[in-house]
């Protein structure tokens, strides 16, 4: 990680100096309105590139269950925002520093630490609503276009600022590499991530309204601000953790908390008064009463999965499964664990390879909550690893019969089948994953599972295409091109496979060229090519 960050710092410094003149020549004058340079398609392209590079740097936490939960919450809020037509992508970062940010194209990241600090889903939703408002009100776009106008490579400016913000208060903020990165990109961090007081106030106001529209408690944003204050007080003796990353980029004051409470208080009577109004839809009867506030303030907007998601995230963001187990043991020494934390402990044992211990924790939980999917998947995985493969197969088949397109369920079972490493198991895994094909083109976890399933099922062409796609989505576009070009040399390609491969090569090549122009090269690919060149010369 240190080596990659050091290369990112050097590449950024070189790219800024080398690209300044070229950027100035090829960029038109922005004028005063956002969106005159960066089209929605270009914004989405840059957002996807940032996500891919963050994956490459090891920051992104890809987990099907957690991704599904976060996307459910995020899309519910996005659909209740002022621009429901805006596309959003929500993803998790494994850092335990409290932070969240929005970048171009509606890409919104949430640190594990922010969710672990929240007491309930409404509070986390309040932060998402705030970040969604930064996108819908074009605060992110204006900052990005300003950076582009000032001759800064936009991808590296955004990515560099994000990495700097992550490392400024993260677990490894004391090392020299991180310090150099933060120092070199300090100005960019302020330009790209920090917002003006007016922008922050607007994002708070609109975020609270979005929160209420989606059925969440509108006071949750203020509640989370109070939680953040408590974190700051607890960490006053630790300089690195004294100010969480979220407060570095979203300054918190008593006035801001008070304003958030006042806005929420004013919003609730308005929502109540509009809860049942006559319809003005000409296609409906004129006296028909339509409820516009179908959820009360008592958390009816919640998915009901916050506790399970938070504990799963606690385990996956720990440095090791053993550390996560120790955390739960410390909690248990103070008070009995609730059901969600017992699930977390079972999952930690599972991650550590202690499947028998996991079964002991899961069995009574599942007996009490037989329809809980988080528990069902964990039980099936533990059964499969304790010699109860038939029980696991029956469990997953029953669940998939009801939910054949459930991403987390299908991926979990496909991975278990792939571990058996037989052609029959591979064919079954391919069949399990096939219903997800139409919706999973941008899903690296799916592409990896699909690649492995086809590999052991005896279809090297489909496997090769999926491995290349997984490399591309994981921030390795050069590696993807190498894999596709090698695949193209096969003699057994039919017309359709060759056409698919040619199309992907044509689509990925511009991304590789853009990254090269900005100083980002795949060291592994370059190293292999260098070795081959030297061998050829000799």
C-alpha positions in Angstrom: 0.0 0.0 0.0 2.8 2.4 0.9 4.5 1.8 -2.4 1.3 2.4 -4.4 0.6 5.6 -2.5 4.1 6.9 -3.1 3.8 6.2 -6.8 0.4 7.9 -6.8 2.0 11.0 -5.2 4.9 11.1 -7.7 2.5 10.5 -10.6 0.3 13.2 -9.5 3.1 15.8 -9.2 4.4 14.9 -12.6 1.0 15.0 -14.2 0.1 18.4 -12.8 3.2 20.0 -14.2 3.2 18.2 -17.5 -0.5 18.6 -18.2 -1.0 22.2 -17.3 -0.2 23.7 -20.7 -2.1 21.0 -22.6 -5.2 21.3 -20.4 -5.2 25.1 -20.9 -5.1 24.7 -24.7 -7.8 22.1 -25.1 -10.3 23.3 -22.5 -12.9 25.9 -23.4 -13.9 28.7 -21.1 -16.3 27.4 -18.4 -18.3 30.6 -17.9 -20.6 30.7 -14.9 -22.8 27.6 -15.2 -21.8 24.1 -14.1 -22.0 21.4 -16.6 -20.8 23.3 -19.7 -17.6 21.2 -19.9 -18.4 17.9 -18.2 -21.4 16.2 -19.7 -23.4 13.7 -17.6 -21.7 10.9 -19.5 -18.3 12.3 -18.9 -19.1 12.8 -15.2 -20.2 9.2 -14.9 -17.0 8.1 -16.7 -14.7 10.0 -14.3 -16.7 8.7 -11.3 -16.3 5.2 -12.5 -12.6 5.7 -13.0 -12.2 7.0 -9.5 -14.1 4.0 -8.1 -11.9 1.6 -10.1 -8.7 3.3 -8.9 -9.8 3.2 -5.3 -10.4 -0.5 -5.7 -6.9 -0.8 -7.1 -5.5 1.0 -4.1 -7.3 -1.4 -1.8 -9.7 1.0 -0.2 -13.0 -0.3 -1.4 -14.9 -3.0 0.6 -16.9 -5.1 -1.8 -19.4 -7.3 -0.1 -22.6 -8.4 -1.8 -24.8 -8.3 1.4 -23.5 -4.9 2.5 -23.5 -3.5 -1.0 -27.2 -4.5 -1.4 -28.1 -2.9 1.9 -26.3 0.4 1.3 -27.7 0.6 -2.3 -31.2 0.0 -0.9 -30.9 2.9 1.5 -29.1 5.2 -1.0 -31.5 4.6 -3.8 -34.5 5.2 -1.6 -33.0 8.6 -0.6 -32.0 9.4 -4.2 -35.5 8.6 -5.4 -36.8 11.1 -2.8 -34.3 13.8 -3.8 -34.9 16.9 -5.9 -33.4 15.1 -8.9 -34.7 11.5 -8.8 -33.5 11.1 -12.4 -29.8 11.5 -11.4 -27.9 8.2 -11.4 -26.1 7.3 -8.1 -23.6 4.6 -7.1 -23.0 4.0 -3.5 -20.0 2.1 -2.2 -18.1 1.3 1.0 -14.5 2.0 2.0 -12.9 -0.2 4.6 -11.3 2.7 6.6 -12.6 3.0 10.2 -12.1 6.7 10.2 -15.5 8.5 10.2 -15.9 9.9 6.7 -18.1 10.1 3.6 -17.8 12.0 0.3 -19.4 12.5 -3.1 -17.6 12.7 -6.3 -18.5 13.1 -10.0 -21.3 11.2 -11.6 -23.2 10.6 -8.4 -20.6 8.3 -6.9 -20.9 8.4 -3.1 -18.6 6.6 -0.7 -19.2 5.8 3.0 -16.4 4.8 5.3 -16.9 1.8 7.6 -16.1 4.0 10.6 -19.1 6.3 9.9 -21.6 3.4 10.0 -19.9 1.9 13.1 -20.3 5.3 14.8 -24.0 5.6 13.9 -26.6 4.5 16.5 -29.3 3.8 13.9 -29.9 3.7 10.2 -31.6 7.1 10.2 -28.3 8.8 11.2 -26.4 7.1 8.4 -29.2 8.0 6.0 -28.8 11.6 7.1 -25.2 11.7 6.0 -26.2 10.0 2.7 -28.9 12.6 2.2 -26.4 15.4 2.7 -23.9 13.9 0.2 -26.7 13.3 -2.3 -27.6 17.0 -2.0 -24.0 18.0 -2.8 -24.5 16.1 -6.1 -28.0 17.3 -7.0 -27.1 20.9 -6.2 -24.0 20.6 -8.4 -21.6 21.5 -5.6 -19.3 18.6 -6.7 -19.6 19.5 -10.4 -18.7 23.1 -9.8 -15.6 22.2 -7.8 -14.5 19.7 -10.4 -15.0 22.1 -13.3 -13.1 24.8 -11.4 -10.2 22.3 -10.9 -10.3 21.5 -14.6 -10.3 25.2 -15.5 -7.3 25.7 -13.3 -5.3 23.1 -15.4 -5.5 20.2 -13.0 -6.0 16.7 -14.3 -9.5 16.0 -13.0 -9.2 12.3 -12.3 -6.0 12.6 -10.3 -7.2 15.8 -8.6 -10.3 13.9 -7.4 -8.6 10.7 -6.5 -5.6 12.4 -4.9 -7.9 14.5 -2.7 -9.9 11.5 -1.7 -6.8 9.5 -0.8 -5.3 12.5 1.1 -8.6 12.9 3.1 -8.7 9.2 3.9 -5.1 9.0 5.1 -5.1 12.3 7.0 -6.9 10.8 9.9 -6.8 7.1 9.1 -5.1 4.2 10.7 -1.8 4.9 9.0 -1.7 8.6 9.1 1.7 8.7 10.9 3.8 7.2 8.1 6.0 9.3 5.9 4.2 8.3 2.6 0.9 9.5 3.9 2.4 12.7 5.2 3.9 13.5 1.9 0.7 12.8 0.1 -1.4 15.0 2.4 1.2 17.8 2.2 1.4 17.7 -1.6 -2.4 17.6 -2.1 -3.6 19.8 0.7 -4.7 22.6 -1.6 -6.5 20.2 -3.8 -8.3 18.5 -0.9 -9.7 21.9 0.1 -10.8 22.7 -3.5 -12.2 19.3 -4.3 -13.8 18.1 -1.1 -14.4 21.0 1.2 -17.4 23.1 0.5 -18.3 26.7 1.3 -20.6 27.4 4.3 -23.4 28.2 1.9 -23.0 24.9 0.2 -22.9 23.0 3.5 -26.1 24.8 4.7 -27.8 24.1 1.5 -26.8 20.4 1.6 -28.1 20.2 5.2 -31.4 21.8 4.4 -32.1 19.7 1.3 -30.6 16.6 2.9 -33.0 16.9 5.8 -35.9 17.3 3.4 -34.8 14.2 1.4 -34.5 12.3 4.6 -38.1 13.0 5.6 -39.4 12.3 2.1 -37.8 8.9 2.2 -39.5 8.1 5.5 -36.5 8.6 7.8 -36.4 10.7 11.0 -35.6 14.3 9.8 -33.9 14.9 13.2 -31.4 12.1 12.5 -28.9 14.4 10.9 -28.7 16.6 14.0 -28.5 13.5 16.1 -25.5 12.3 14.2 -23.8 15.7 14.5 -24.2 15.2 18.3 -22.7 11.7 18.0 -19.7 13.3 16.1 -19.2 15.8 18.9 -19.0 12.9 21.4 -16.4 11.2 19.2 -14.3 14.3 19.2 -14.5 14.6 23.0 -13.6 11.0 23.5 -10.5 11.3 21.2 -9.2 14.6 22.4 -6.0 12.9 23.8 -5.3 11.3 20.4 -4.1 14.0 17.9 -4.6 11.7 14.9 -8.3 10.9 15.8 -9.2 14.2 17.4 -11.1 15.5 14.4 -12.7 12.8 12.2 -12.3 13.1 8.5 -15.9 13.9 8.0 -15.5 17.0 10.2 -12.4 18.1 8.4 -14.4 18.4 5.2 -17.8 19.2 6.8 -17.0 21.5 9.7 -19.4 21.1 12.7 -20.6 23.9 14.9 -23.3 24.3 17.6 -25.1 26.6 15.3 -25.2 24.0 12.6 -26.7 21.5 15.0 -29.3 24.0 16.1 -30.2 24.9 12.5 -30.6 21.2 11.6 -32.9 20.7 14.6 -35.0 23.8 13.6 -35.3 22.7 10.0 -36.4 19.2 11.1 -39.0 20.7 13.5 -40.4 23.0 10.8 -40.5 20.2 8.3 -42.5 17.7 10.4 -45.7 19.9 10.7 -45.5 20.5 7.0 -45.3 16.8 6.3 -48.1 16.1 8.7 -50.4 18.7 7.0 -49.7 17.3 3.6 -50.1 13.7 4.7 -53.6 13.4 3.1 -54.4 15.9 0.4 -57.0 15.8 -2.4 -55.6 14.4 -5.6 -54.9 16.9 -8.5 -54.3 14.1 -10.9 -56.9 14.5 -13.7 -56.9 10.7 -14.2 -58.2 10.1 -10.6 -61.4 11.0 -8.9 -61.3 14.7 -7.6 -62.1 13.8 -4.0 -59.7 10.9 -3.7 -57.4 11.4 -0.7 -53.8 10.5 -1.3 -51.3 10.1 1.4 -48.0 11.7 0.6 -46.4 10.8 3.9 -46.8 7.1 4.1 -44.1 6.6 6.7 -44.1 8.0 10.2 -41.2 9.5 12.0 -40.8 6.3 14.0 -38.2 4.8 11.7 -40.6 3.2 9.2 -38.1 4.2 6.4 -35.6 1.8 7.8 -34.7 -1.4 6.0 -34.5 -3.2 9.3 -31.1 -4.5 8.5 -28.9 -1.8 10.0 -27.8 -3.9 13.0 -26.8 -6.9 10.9 -25.0 -4.6 8.3 -23.1 -2.7 11.0 -21.8 -5.9 12.7 -20.8 -7.5 9.4 -19.0 -4.3 8.5 -17.3 -4.3 11.9 -15.8 -7.7 11.1 -14.8 -6.9 7.5 -13.2 -3.6 8.5 -11.1 -5.1 11.3 -7.4 -5.7 10.6 -7.9 -9.4 11.1 -10.7 -11.8 12.1 -8.9 -12.4 15.4 -9.1 -8.7 16.2 -12.9 -8.7 15.4 -13.3 -11.7 17.8 -11.5 -9.9 20.5 -13.7 -6.8 20.0 -16.8 -9.0 20.6 -15.3 -10.7 23.6 -14.6 -7.3 25.1 -18.3 -6.3 24.4 -19.5 -9.5 26.0 -17.4 -8.9 29.1 -19.4 -5.8 29.7 -22.9 -6.9 28.8 -24.6 -9.7 26.9 -24.4 -9.4 23.1 -27.7 -8.6 21.3 -28.7 -10.7 18.3 -26.9 -8.6 15.7 -23.6 -8.7 17.6 -23.9 -12.4 18.1 -24.3 -12.7 14.3 -21.2 -10.5 14.1 -19.2 -12.8 16.4 -20.4 -15.8 14.4 -19.3 -14.1 11.1 -15.9 -13.3 12.7 -15.4 -16.9 13.6 -16.4 -17.8 10.0 -13.9 -15.4 8.6 -11.2 -17.0 10.9 -12.1 -20.5 9.7 -13.8 -21.5 12.9 -16.9 -22.8 11.3 -18.0 -25.1 14.2 -17.9 -22.1 16.6 -19.9 -20.1 14.0 -22.6 -22.8 13.8 -22.9 -22.7 17.6 -23.7 -19.0 17.6 -25.9 -19.1 14.5 -28.2 -22.1 15.3 -30.2 -20.4 18.1 -30.4 -17.1 16.2 -31.8 -18.8 13.1 -34.2 -20.8 15.2 -35.6 -17.5 16.6 -35.5 -15.7 13.2 -35.9 -18.4 10.5 -36.6 -15.8 7.7 -33.5 -13.7 8.3 -31.4 -13.8 5.1 -28.2 -12.6 6.8 -28.4 -15.6 9.1 -29.5 -18.1 6.4 -26.5 -17.3 4.2 -24.1 -17.5 7.1 -25.6 -20.8 8.2 -25.3 -22.2 4.7 -21.7 -21.2 4.4 -20.8 -22.7 7.8 -22.6 -25.9 6.9 -20.7 -26.2 3.7 -17.4 -25.9 5.5 -18.2 -28.4 8.2 -19.0 -31.4 6.0 -22.8 -30.7 5.7 -22.8 -30.0 2.0 -26.2 -31.5 1.4 -27.8 -29.3 4.1 -26.1 -26.2 2.6 -27.2 -27.2 -1.0 -30.8 -27.7 0.1 -30.7 -24.4 2.1 -29.4 -22.4 -0.9 -31.7 -24.1 -3.4 -34.7 -23.3 -1.3 -33.8 -19.7 -1.0 -32.8 -19.3 -4.7 -36.2 -20.8 -5.7 -37.8 -17.8 -4.1 -35.1 -15.2 -4.9 -33.2 -16.3 -8.1 -31.8 -12.8 -8.8 -30.7 -12.0 -5.3 -27.1 -11.0 -5.8 -25.7 -11.8 -2.4 -27.5 -15.2 -2.2 -26.4 -16.2 -5.7 -22.8 -15.1 -5.3 -22.5 -16.9 -1.9 -23.7 -20.2 -3.3 -21.7 -19.9 -6.5 -18.5 -19.4 -4.5 -19.2 -22.5 -2.4 -19.8 -24.5 -5.5 -16.6 -23.3 -7.1 -14.6 -24.4 -4.0 -15.5 -28.0 -4.9 -13.5 -27.5 -8.1 -15.4 -30.0 -10.2 -16.9 -29.6 -13.6 -20.3 -30.4 -12.4 -20.0 -27.9 -9.5 -18.8 -25.3 -12.0 -21.8 -25.9 -14.3 -24.1 -25.5 -11.4 -22.4 -22.3 -10.4 -22.8 -20.9 -13.9 -26.5 -21.7 -13.8 -26.9 -20.0 -10.4 -25.1 -16.8 -11.7 -26.8 -16.7 -15.1 -29.9 -14.8 -13.9 -27.6 -12.0 -12.8 -25.9 -11.5 -16.2 -28.1 -8.7 -17.4 -27.6 -6.6 -14.3 -24.0 -7.3 -13.4 -21.8 -5.9 -16.1 -20.3 -3.3 -13.6 -20.0 -5.8 -10.7 -16.4 -7.0 -10.1 -17.5 -9.5 -7.5 -19.9 -11.1 -10.0 -17.3 -11.1 -12.7 -14.8 -12.9 -10.5 -17.3 -15.5 -9.5 -18.6 -15.9 -13.1 -15.0 -16.3 -14.3 -14.1 -19.0 -11.8 -17.4 -20.9 -12.4 -16.8 -20.9 -16.2 -13.1 -21.8 -15.7 -13.9 -25.1 -13.8 -17.0 -25.7 -16.0 -14.7 -26.0 -19.0 -15.5 -22.7 -20.8 -12.1 -20.8 -21.0 -13.4 -18.1 -23.4 -16.2 -17.0 -21.1 -13.9 -17.3 -18.1 -11.2 -15.1 -19.9 -13.8 -12.4 -20.7 -15.0 -12.3 -17.2 -11.5 -12.2 -15.7 -10.7 -9.3 -18.0 -13.8 -7.5 -16.9 -13.0 -8.0 -13.3 -9.5 -6.6 -13.9 -11.0 -3.5 -15.6 -13.5 -2.9 -12.8 -10.8 -3.4 -10.2 -8.7 -0.5 -11.6 -6.5 -2.6 -13.9 -7.6 -1.6 -17.4 -4.1 -2.3 -18.9 -4.2 -5.8 -17.5 -7.7 -6.2 -18.9 -6.5 -5.2 -22.4 -3.6 -7.7 -22.2 -6.0 -10.5 -21.2 -8.4 -9.7 -24.0 -5.7 -9.5 -26.6 -4.3 -12.8 -25.5 -7.8 -14.3 -25.6 -8.3 -13.0 -29.1 -5.4 -15.2 -30.3 -7.3 -18.4 -29.5 -8.2 -20.6 -32.5 -11.5 -21.8 -31.0 -13.2 -18.4 -30.9 -16.5 -18.2 -32.7 -17.8 -15.1 -34.5 -19.8 -13.9 -31.6 -17.1 -14.3 -29.0 -14.6 -12.4 -31.3 -17.1 -9.6 -31.7 -17.6 -9.3 -28.0 -13.9 -9.2 -27.3 -13.2 -6.6 -30.1 -16.0 -4.4 -28.6 -14.5 -4.5 -25.1 -11.0 -3.8 -26.4 -12.4 -0.7 -28.2 -14.2 0.4 -25.1 -11.4 0.0 -22.7 -8.6 1.5 -24.8 -9.6 5.1 -24.3 -9.5 4.6 -20.5 -6.0 3.2 -20.7 -4.9 6.2 -22.8 -6.5 8.7 -20.4 -4.7 7.1 -17.5 -1.4 7.1 -19.3 -1.8 10.7 -20.2 -2.3 11.5 -16.5 0.8 9.5 -15.5 -0.9 6.4 -14.2 0.6 3.1 -15.5 0.1 -0.5 -14.4 3.4 -1.4 -12.9 2.7 -5.1 -13.1 1.9 -5.0 -16.9 4.8 -2.6 -17.6 7.1 -4.9 -15.6 6.1 -8.0 -17.6 6.5 -6.2 -20.9 9.9 -4.9 -19.8 11.1 -8.4 -19.0 9.9 -9.7 -22.3 11.6 -6.9 -24.2 14.9 -7.5 -22.4 14.6 -11.3 -23.1 14.0 -10.6 -26.8 17.0 -8.3 -27.0 19.2 -11.0 -25.5 
